[in-house]
Amino acid sequence: MDSINPALSVILPHMKTILVLGAGRSSSSLISYLLAQAAPNNWQVIVGDFSIDAARAKVGDSQHGKAIVFDIQEAELSKKTITTADVVISLLPPHFHVVVARYCLALGKHLITASYVSDDMKALDEEARKNDLLFLNECGLDPGIDHMSAMQLIDRVRSEGGIIRSFESFTGGLIAPETDPENPWRYKFTWNPRNVVMAGQGTAKFLEEGQVKYTPYQQLFKRIAHVTVPGYGAYEGYANRDSLKYIDTYSLDGIETMLRGTLRNYGFCPTWDVLVQLGCCDDTYKMEHVSRMTHRDFLNAFLEGSRTEAPEDKLMRVFNLAKDSPELNRLNWSGFFSDEPVGLKEGTPAQILEHILNKRWTLQSTDKDMIVMIHRFKIELQGKVKTIQASLVAKGDDATHTAMAKTVGLPMGIAAKLFLQGKISSRGVQIPTKKEIYEPVLEELKKFDVVLFEH
């Protein structure tokens, strides 16, 4: 293993060790926080990544950090590395979390992730409890801060004798108004690009006025909620996955409306829907002749009509779009009508789409991203119905120290600190909806200007 500071290879018995797996774009704030907390708390922070350079860049010259090569698919090396830790924080792709969790279970280590609890992860709950282990999931932004801020408000309403009748929550990773002002999407990749391209596949479920509603993928970006954030304007929200399970999570039996969704700037969803309807987000097959395909060829491959007819004209005909429509403007800005080579040897439609978008949607060094979160509640209190709206807006500093990295990473870092200080007693597979977790995490997040304001 490679290390920034070989002297740290000897760990004192009383020193606590936090192992961070993954040094990608969402890790910067988490690792910086842990390293800043390491000296006063007597920690060592080990950062493992497939790329030693990525791990080194995040650790820097900290005397309390160590960079190593880590590959979750090398079982013996993974177990040997995890053995050295007291707490493991996994930033690996979500499907690897349960692999890490099983190692943690076998080796008696605690685990924190920012990802949704999968069925496989949930199945480890009983065994984790028996082994006095905490597997804390959904402790990032969305899911994470959304849970914590919602539960804080829900618990407060209940303590005042109120009843929650409706709850809608939307979160989006966007770009700041001053960033790339010519970008008509008002969007760039601030998270895993593949996750963005694949978002929403499947059927969304939610509760609306007492009725369970289902939105299949092909309808998802048509059925949008209109959301206004005070001081920031109009946005669009589309439903996320399964909102129904959070009725039990938040103990909201009897609630009439329950919807969790993703937020995008106004106009994004109708344009993205064009790509969905064409089939550009399909990941189930590889396209032919990709090595000699242009951006224009890619779009044309999904459009019916003569070879001599321009793809712009075909889109206008198929989707009933005007020549100066915002949808065509966004697609044109993204380069879909250009003769630029795609630049891949092979790929599925989704992979090619991601590659094309990356050319315009990659954050530049001085770009600033922006997180927008909004909760909308209807509550019944003392016989009267009230509406409560709470919103959070956070901006990044640059393309490395992003608002996304801050809001995903800091909750996990704070939770790790609280746990190592003996302030979290929960065990088993958990999410941060208990007061012992959400209250101190939200309080410390205020120091980093991450706070929801009620309206």
VEXVEX-388894 format. One record per residue (C-alpha): residue number from 1; z, y, x. Coordinates in Angstrom, 1 decimal. Each point is the difference from the previous one (the first is absolute). Layout:
(NUM,(Z,Y,X))
...
# end
This chain:
(1,(0.0,0.0,0.0))
(2,(-0.8,3.5,1.1))
(3,(2.7,2.7,-0.1))
(4,(0.3,3.7,0.4))
(5,(3.4,-0.3,1.7))
(6,(0.6,-3.4,1.6))
(7,(3.7,0.9,0.4))
(8,(0.3,-0.4,-3.8))
(9,(-0.9,-3.7,0.2))
(10,(3.8,-0.6,0.4))
(11,(1.7,0.7,-3.3))
(12,(3.7,0.6,0.0))
(13,(1.9,-2.3,-2.5))
(14,(1.3,3.0,-2.1))
(15,(-3.4,1.7,-0.2))
(16,(-1.9,-0.3,-3.3))
(17,(-3.7,-0.7,0.2))
(18,(-2.6,1.1,-2.5))
(19,(-3.4,-1.6,0.3))
(20,(-2.9,1.9,-1.5))
(21,(-3.1,-2.1,-0.5))
(22,(-3.2,2.1,-0.1))
(23,(-0.8,3.3,1.6))
(24,(-2.7,1.2,-2.2))
(25,(-0.6,3.3,-1.8))
(26,(3.1,-0.3,-2.2))
(27,(2.4,-0.7,2.8))
(28,(0.3,3.4,1.8))
(29,(2.9,1.5,-2.0))
(30,(1.9,-3.2,-0.4))
(31,(0.0,-0.7,3.8))
(32,(0.8,3.6,0.9))
(33,(2.9,0.0,-2.5))
(34,(1.4,-3.3,1.4))
(35,(-0.3,1.1,3.6))
(36,(1.8,3.3,-0.8))
(37,(2.8,-2.0,-1.7))
(38,(0.2,-2.6,2.8))
(39,(2.3,1.8,2.4))
(40,(2.8,1.0,-2.4))
(41,(-0.2,-3.4,-1.7))
(42,(-0.3,-2.2,3.1))
(43,(-3.3,-1.5,-1.0))
(44,(-3.0,-1.4,1.8))
(45,(-3.3,0.4,-1.8))
(46,(-2.7,-2.5,0.8))
(47,(-3.6,0.8,-1.2))
(48,(-2.4,-2.9,-0.1))
(49,(-3.7,0.2,-0.7))
(50,(-3.1,-1.9,0.7))
(51,(-1.0,3.0,2.1))
(52,(2.4,0.7,2.8))
(53,(-1.5,3.5,0.3))
(54,(0.8,0.8,-3.6))
(55,(3.6,-1.2,0.5))
(56,(0.3,2.0,3.2))
(57,(-1.3,3.2,-1.6))
(58,(2.6,-0.2,-2.8))
(59,(2.9,-0.7,2.4))
(60,(-1.0,2.6,2.5))
(61,(2.6,0.5,2.8))
(62,(3.1,-0.7,-2.1))
(63,(2.7,-1.7,1.9))
(64,(1.0,-1.8,-3.1))
(65,(-3.4,-1.5,-0.9))
(66,(-2.0,-2.9,1.2))
(67,(-3.7,-0.8,-0.7))
(68,(-1.2,-3.6,-0.1))
(69,(-3.0,-2.0,-1.0))
(70,(0.5,-1.7,-3.4))
(71,(-2.3,-2.4,-1.9))
(72,(1.4,-1.4,-3.2))
(73,(-2.5,-2.9,0.2))
(74,(1.6,-1.3,3.2))
(75,(3.0,-1.8,-1.5))
(76,(2.1,-0.8,3.0))
(77,(-0.3,3.5,1.5))
(78,(0.7,1.6,-3.4))
(79,(3.2,-2.1,-0.4))
(80,(1.1,0.8,3.5))
(81,(-0.5,3.7,-0.6))
(82,(1.7,0.1,-3.4))
(83,(3.0,-1.9,1.5))
(84,(0.8,3.1,2.1))
(85,(0.4,2.3,-3.1))
(86,(2.8,0.8,-2.4))
(87,(-2.4,1.6,-2.5))
(88,(-3.8,-0.4,-0.3))
(89,(-2.1,2.7,-1.5))
(90,(-3.5,-1.3,-0.8))
(91,(-2.9,2.3,-0.2))
(92,(-2.5,-2.8,0.2))
(93,(-2.6,-0.6,-2.7))
(94,(1.8,-1.0,-3.2))
(95,(-1.1,-3.6,0.0))
(96,(1.9,-0.5,3.3))
(97,(3.3,1.2,-1.3))
(98,(1.0,-3.4,-1.4))
(99,(-0.9,-1.7,3.3))
(100,(2.4,2.5,1.7))
(101,(2.6,-0.6,-2.7))
(102,(-0.1,-3.8,0.5))
(103,(0.6,0.5,3.7))
(104,(2.9,2.4,-0.8))
(105,(1.4,-2.5,-2.4))
(106,(-0.1,-2.8,2.6))
(107,(1.5,2.3,2.7))
(108,(2.6,1.8,-2.0))
(109,(-1.6,3.5,0.2))
(110,(-0.2,2.8,-2.6))
(111,(-3.4,1.5,-1.1))
(112,(-1.3,3.3,-1.4))
(113,(-3.5,0.7,-1.2))
(114,(-1.8,2.7,-2.0))
(115,(-2.2,-2.5,-2.0))
(116,(0.2,-1.4,-3.5))
(117,(2.1,-3.2,-0.5))
(118,(-2.5,-2.8,-0.2))
(119,(0.8,-3.2,-1.9))
(120,(0.4,-1.8,3.4))
(121,(2.5,2.6,1.2))
(122,(1.9,-0.2,-3.3))
(123,(0.3,-3.7,0.4))
(124,(2.1,0.5,3.1))
(125,(2.7,1.9,-1.9))
(126,(2.5,-2.8,-0.5))
(127,(-0.2,-1.3,3.5))
(128,(0.3,3.5,1.5))
(129,(3.2,0.6,-2.1))
(130,(1.4,-3.4,1.2))
(131,(-0.6,1.1,3.6))
(132,(1.5,3.5,-0.6))
(133,(-3.3,1.7,0.8))
(134,(-1.6,3.1,-1.4))
(135,(-3.7,0.0,-0.6))
(136,(-0.6,3.6,-1.2))
(137,(-3.5,0.6,-1.3))
(138,(-1.8,2.9,-1.7))
(139,(1.9,2.5,2.2))
(140,(-2.9,2.4,0.9))
(141,(-1.6,2.7,-2.1))
(142,(-1.7,-1.8,-2.9))
(143,(1.6,-2.4,-0.4))
(144,(3.2,1.5,1.4))
(145,(0.9,3.6,-0.5))
(146,(-1.5,-0.3,-3.5))
(147,(2.6,-2.7,-0.8))
(148,(2.9,1.8,1.6))
(149,(-0.7,3.4,-1.6))
(150,(-0.7,-1.6,-3.4))
(151,(3.2,-2.0,0.0))
(152,(2.0,3.1,1.1))
(153,(-1.2,1.9,-3.1))
(154,(0.3,-3.1,-2.3))
(155,(3.6,-0.6,1.1))
(156,(0.8,3.7,-0.5))
(157,(-1.5,0.0,-3.5))
(158,(1.9,-3.1,-1.0))
(159,(3.3,1.4,1.4))
(160,(-0.5,3.0,-2.4))
(161,(-0.6,-2.4,-3.0))
(162,(-3.7,0.4,-0.1))
(163,(-2.8,-2.5,-0.7))
(164,(-3.3,-0.3,1.8))
(165,(-2.9,-0.2,-2.4))
(166,(-2.9,0.5,2.3))
(167,(-0.6,-0.1,3.7))
(168,(-3.3,0.7,1.9))
(169,(-0.2,0.2,3.8))
(170,(-2.9,0.9,2.2))
(171,(-0.3,0.2,3.8))
(172,(-3.0,0.9,2.2))
(173,(-0.7,0.4,3.6))
(174,(-2.5,2.9,0.2))
(175,(-0.9,2.8,2.4))
(176,(1.5,3.5,0.2))
(177,(-1.9,2.8,-1.7))
(178,(-0.8,1.6,3.4))
(179,(-1.4,-3.2,1.5))
(180,(-3.8,-0.6,-0.1))
(181,(-0.6,2.6,-2.8))
(182,(-3.6,-1.1,-0.4))
(183,(1.0,-3.6,-0.9))
(184,(-0.7,-0.3,-3.7))
(185,(2.0,-3.2,-0.4))
(186,(3.1,1.8,1.4))
(187,(0.9,-3.4,1.5))
(188,(0.0,-1.8,3.4))
(189,(1.5,-3.2,1.2))
(190,(3.7,0.5,0.7))
(191,(0.9,-3.7,-0.6))
(192,(-1.8,-3.3,0.7))
(193,(-3.6,0.7,-0.9))
(194,(-0.6,-3.5,-1.2))
(195,(2.9,0.3,-2.5))
(196,(-1.6,3.2,-1.4))
(197,(-3.4,-1.7,-0.5))
(198,(1.6,-3.1,-1.6))
(199,(2.5,2.0,-2.1))
(200,(0.3,-0.9,-3.7))
(201,(-1.9,-3.3,0.1))
(202,(1.4,-2.3,-2.7))
(203,(1.4,1.2,-3.3))
(204,(2.6,2.8,-0.4))
(205,(2.8,-0.5,-2.6))
(206,(2.3,2.6,-1.4))
(207,(1.8,1.0,-3.2))
(208,(-1.1,2.8,-2.2))
(209,(1.8,1.1,-3.1))
(210,(1.5,-3.5,-0.4))
(211,(-3.4,-1.9,0.5))
(212,(-0.9,-2.0,3.1))
(213,(-3.3,1.4,1.4))
(214,(-2.4,-1.8,2.4))
(215,(-2.6,1.9,2.1))
(216,(-2.5,-2.3,1.8))
(217,(-1.4,1.2,3.3))
(218,(-3.3,1.1,-1.4))
(219,(1.8,2.4,-2.4))
(220,(2.8,1.1,2.4))
(221,(-1.7,3.2,1.3))
(222,(-1.2,1.0,-3.5))
(223,(3.5,-0.1,-1.7))
(224,(1.7,2.7,2.0))
(225,(3.1,2.0,-0.8))
(226,(-0.1,3.8,0.5))
(227,(2.9,1.2,2.1))
(228,(1.0,3.6,0.9))
(229,(2.3,0.6,2.9))
(230,(1.6,3.4,-0.1))
(231,(-1.3,2.2,2.8))
(232,(-2.8,-2.4,0.9))
(233,(-2.2,-0.4,-3.0))
(234,(-1.8,-2.9,-1.8))
(235,(-0.1,-3.6,1.1))
(236,(-1.2,-3.3,-1.3))
(237,(2.1,-3.2,-0.2))
(238,(-1.1,-3.6,-0.5))
(239,(2.3,-2.9,-0.8))
(240,(1.4,-2.2,2.8))
(241,(0.3,-3.8,-0.2))
(242,(2.8,-1.2,-2.3))
(243,(2.2,2.8,-1.3))
(244,(1.7,-2.3,-2.4))
(245,(2.2,-1.7,2.6))
(246,(1.7,3.3,0.8))
(247,(1.5,0.0,-3.5))
(248,(2.4,-2.7,1.2))
(249,(0.2,1.6,3.5))
(250,(1.2,3.3,-1.4))
(251,(1.9,-1.7,-2.9))
(252,(-2.0,1.9,-2.6))
(253,(0.1,-2.4,-2.9))
(254,(-1.3,1.7,-3.1))
(255,(-2.1,2.6,1.8))
(256,(-3.1,0.9,-1.9))
(257,(-2.3,1.1,2.9))
(258,(0.1,-1.3,3.6))
(259,(-2.9,0.8,2.4))
(260,(-0.2,0.2,3.8))
(261,(-3.2,1.3,1.5))
(262,(-1.9,1.4,2.9))
(263,(-0.8,3.7,0.2))
(264,(-3.3,1.5,1.1))
(265,(-1.4,3.5,0.0))
(266,(-2.0,1.1,-3.0))
(267,(-3.5,-1.6,-0.1))
(268,(0.7,-2.8,2.5))
(269,(0.2,-2.8,-2.6))
(270,(-3.3,0.6,-1.8))
(271,(-1.8,-0.1,3.3))
(272,(1.9,-3.1,1.3))
(273,(-0.9,-1.6,-3.3))
(274,(-3.7,0.3,0.8))
(275,(0.6,-2.1,3.2))
(276,(2.1,-2.5,-2.0))
(277,(-2.6,-0.4,-2.7))
(278,(-2.7,-0.5,2.6))
(279,(1.9,-2.8,1.7))
(280,(0.6,1.8,3.3))
(281,(3.7,-1.1,0.1))
(282,(-0.8,-3.8,-0.3))
(283,(1.5,-2.0,2.9))
(284,(-1.1,-3.5,-1.1))
(285,(-3.3,-0.3,1.8))
(286,(-1.9,1.3,3.1))
(287,(-3.1,2.1,-0.4))
(288,(-3.3,-0.8,1.6))
(289,(-1.7,1.9,2.9))
(290,(3.0,2.3,0.6))
(291,(-0.9,0.6,3.6))
(292,(-3.1,2.0,-1.1))
(293,(1.5,1.5,-3.1))
(294,(0.3,3.8,-0.5))
(295,(2.5,1.8,-2.2))
(296,(-2.8,0.5,-2.5))
(297,(-1.0,-3.7,0.1))
(298,(3.6,-0.9,-0.8))
(299,(0.1,2.0,-3.1))
(300,(-3.5,-1.0,-1.0))
(301,(0.8,-3.7,0.2))
(302,(2.1,0.4,-3.1))
(303,(-2.4,2.1,-2.0))
(304,(-2.7,-1.2,-2.4))
(305,(-3.4,1.6,0.3))
(306,(-3.0,0.5,2.1))
(307,(0.2,0.1,3.8))
(308,(-1.8,3.4,-0.1))
(309,(2.6,1.5,-2.4))
(310,(2.8,1.9,1.9))
(311,(3.5,-1.4,-0.4))
(312,(1.1,3.4,-1.1))
(313,(-2.4,-0.2,-2.9))
(314,(1.0,-3.5,-0.8))
(315,(3.7,1.0,-0.2))
(316,(-0.9,2.9,-2.3))
(317,(-1.8,-2.4,-2.3))
(318,(2.6,-2.8,0.1))
(319,(3.1,2.1,-0.3))
(320,(-1.5,2.9,-2.0))
(321,(0.9,2.5,2.7))
(322,(-1.5,3.5,0.5))
(323,(-1.7,0.8,3.2))
(324,(2.8,2.5,0.9))
(325,(2.8,-2.3,-1.2))
(326,(3.3,-0.1,2.0))
(327,(-0.5,-3.8,0.3))
(328,(-3.3,0.3,1.8))
(329,(1.4,2.8,2.1))
(330,(2.9,-2.2,1.3))
(331,(-2.3,-2.9,0.7))
(332,(-2.5,2.3,1.8))
(333,(2.8,1.5,2.1))
(334,(1.1,-3.5,1.0))
(335,(-3.4,-0.7,1.3))
(336,(-1.0,-2.7,-2.5))
(337,(-3.5,1.5,-0.3))
(338,(-0.7,0.2,3.7))
(339,(-2.1,-2.2,2.3))
(340,(2.8,-0.4,2.5))
(341,(0.5,-3.6,1.0))
(342,(3.1,-1.6,-1.4))
(343,(0.9,-1.3,3.5))
(344,(1.3,-3.5,-0.9))
(345,(-1.5,-3.4,0.9))
(346,(1.3,-1.5,-3.2))
(347,(2.4,0.7,-2.9))
(348,(0.9,-0.3,-3.6))
(349,(-0.7,3.0,-2.3))
(350,(3.6,1.1,0.3))
(351,(-0.1,-0.2,3.8))
(352,(-3.2,2.0,0.1))
(353,(1.4,2.6,-2.4))
(354,(3.1,0.4,2.1))
(355,(-2.1,0.4,3.1))
(356,(-2.2,2.7,-1.5))
(357,(3.0,1.9,-1.5))
(358,(1.9,-0.2,3.3))
(359,(-2.7,2.3,1.6))
(360,(1.1,2.9,-2.3))
(361,(3.5,-1.1,-1.1))
(362,(1.7,-0.5,3.4))
(363,(2.7,2.6,0.6))
(364,(-0.9,2.4,2.9))
(365,(2.7,1.0,2.5))
(366,(0.9,3.2,-1.8))
(367,(-0.3,-1.3,-3.5))
(368,(3.1,0.0,-2.2))
(369,(0.5,-2.5,-2.7))
(370,(2.1,0.6,-3.1))
(371,(2.1,-2.3,-2.2))
(372,(0.4,0.8,-3.7))
(373,(2.4,-1.9,-2.2))
(374,(0.9,0.8,-3.6))
(375,(2.3,-1.6,-2.5))
(376,(-0.2,0.8,-3.8))
(377,(2.9,-1.0,-2.2))
(378,(0.6,0.3,-3.7))
(379,(3.7,-0.4,-0.7))
(380,(2.2,0.0,-3.1))
(381,(3.2,1.9,0.5))
(382,(2.5,0.9,-2.8))
(383,(-2.6,-0.5,-2.6))
(384,(-2.7,2.2,1.7))
(385,(-3.1,-1.1,1.9))
(386,(-0.4,1.7,3.4))
(387,(-2.8,-0.2,2.6))
(388,(0.9,-0.1,3.7))
(389,(-2.6,0.3,2.7))
(390,(0.8,-0.4,3.7))
(391,(-2.5,0.4,2.8))
(392,(-0.1,-0.4,3.7))
(393,(-2.6,1.6,2.3))
(394,(0.1,-0.7,3.8))
(395,(-2.5,1.1,2.7))
(396,(-0.6,-1.6,3.3))
(397,(-0.1,1.8,3.3))
(398,(-3.2,-1.5,1.4))
(399,(-2.0,-3.3,0.0))
(400,(2.8,-1.9,1.8))
(401,(3.1,1.4,-1.6))
(402,(-1.2,-0.3,-3.5))
(403,(1.8,0.5,-3.3))
(404,(-0.9,-3.6,-0.8))
(405,(1.6,-1.3,3.2))
(406,(3.1,2.2,-0.7))
(407,(0.5,-1.1,-3.6))
(408,(-0.8,-3.7,0.7))
(409,(1.9,-0.3,3.2))
(410,(3.2,2.1,-0.4))
(411,(1.4,-1.9,-3.0))
(412,(-0.2,-3.2,2.0))
(413,(1.6,1.6,3.1))
(414,(2.8,1.5,-2.0))
(415,(0.6,-3.3,-1.8))
(416,(0.1,-1.8,3.3))
(417,(2.6,2.5,1.3))
(418,(2.2,-0.4,-3.1))
(419,(-0.2,-3.7,0.2))
(420,(1.0,-0.2,3.6))
(421,(2.9,2.4,-0.7))
(422,(1.3,-2.5,-2.6))
(423,(-0.8,2.3,-3.0))
(424,(-2.3,-2.4,-1.9))
(425,(1.7,-3.0,-1.4))
(426,(-3.0,-1.4,-2.1))
(427,(-1.5,-3.3,1.1))
(428,(-3.0,-2.0,-0.9))
(429,(-3.5,1.3,-0.9))
(430,(0.7,3.6,-1.2))
(431,(-1.8,3.2,-0.7))
(432,(1.8,3.4,0.4))
(433,(1.1,0.5,-3.6))
(434,(3.7,-0.3,0.7))
(435,(2.1,3.2,0.4))
(436,(1.4,-1.2,3.4))
(437,(-3.5,0.2,1.3))
(438,(-1.9,2.7,-1.9))
(439,(2.8,2.6,0.1))
(440,(0.5,0.3,3.8))
(441,(-3.8,-0.5,0.7))
(442,(-1.0,2.8,-2.4))
(443,(2.7,2.3,1.4))
(444,(-1.1,-0.5,3.6))
(445,(-3.7,0.4,-1.0))
(446,(0.8,3.6,-1.0))
(447,(0.5,0.8,3.7))
(448,(-3.7,-0.8,0.4))
(449,(-1.1,2.1,-3.0))
(450,(-0.7,-3.1,-2.0))
(451,(1.6,0.9,-3.4))
(452,(-1.0,-0.1,-3.7))
(453,(0.4,3.2,-2.0))
(454,(0.7,-0.2,-3.7))
(455,(-1.9,2.1,-2.5))
# end
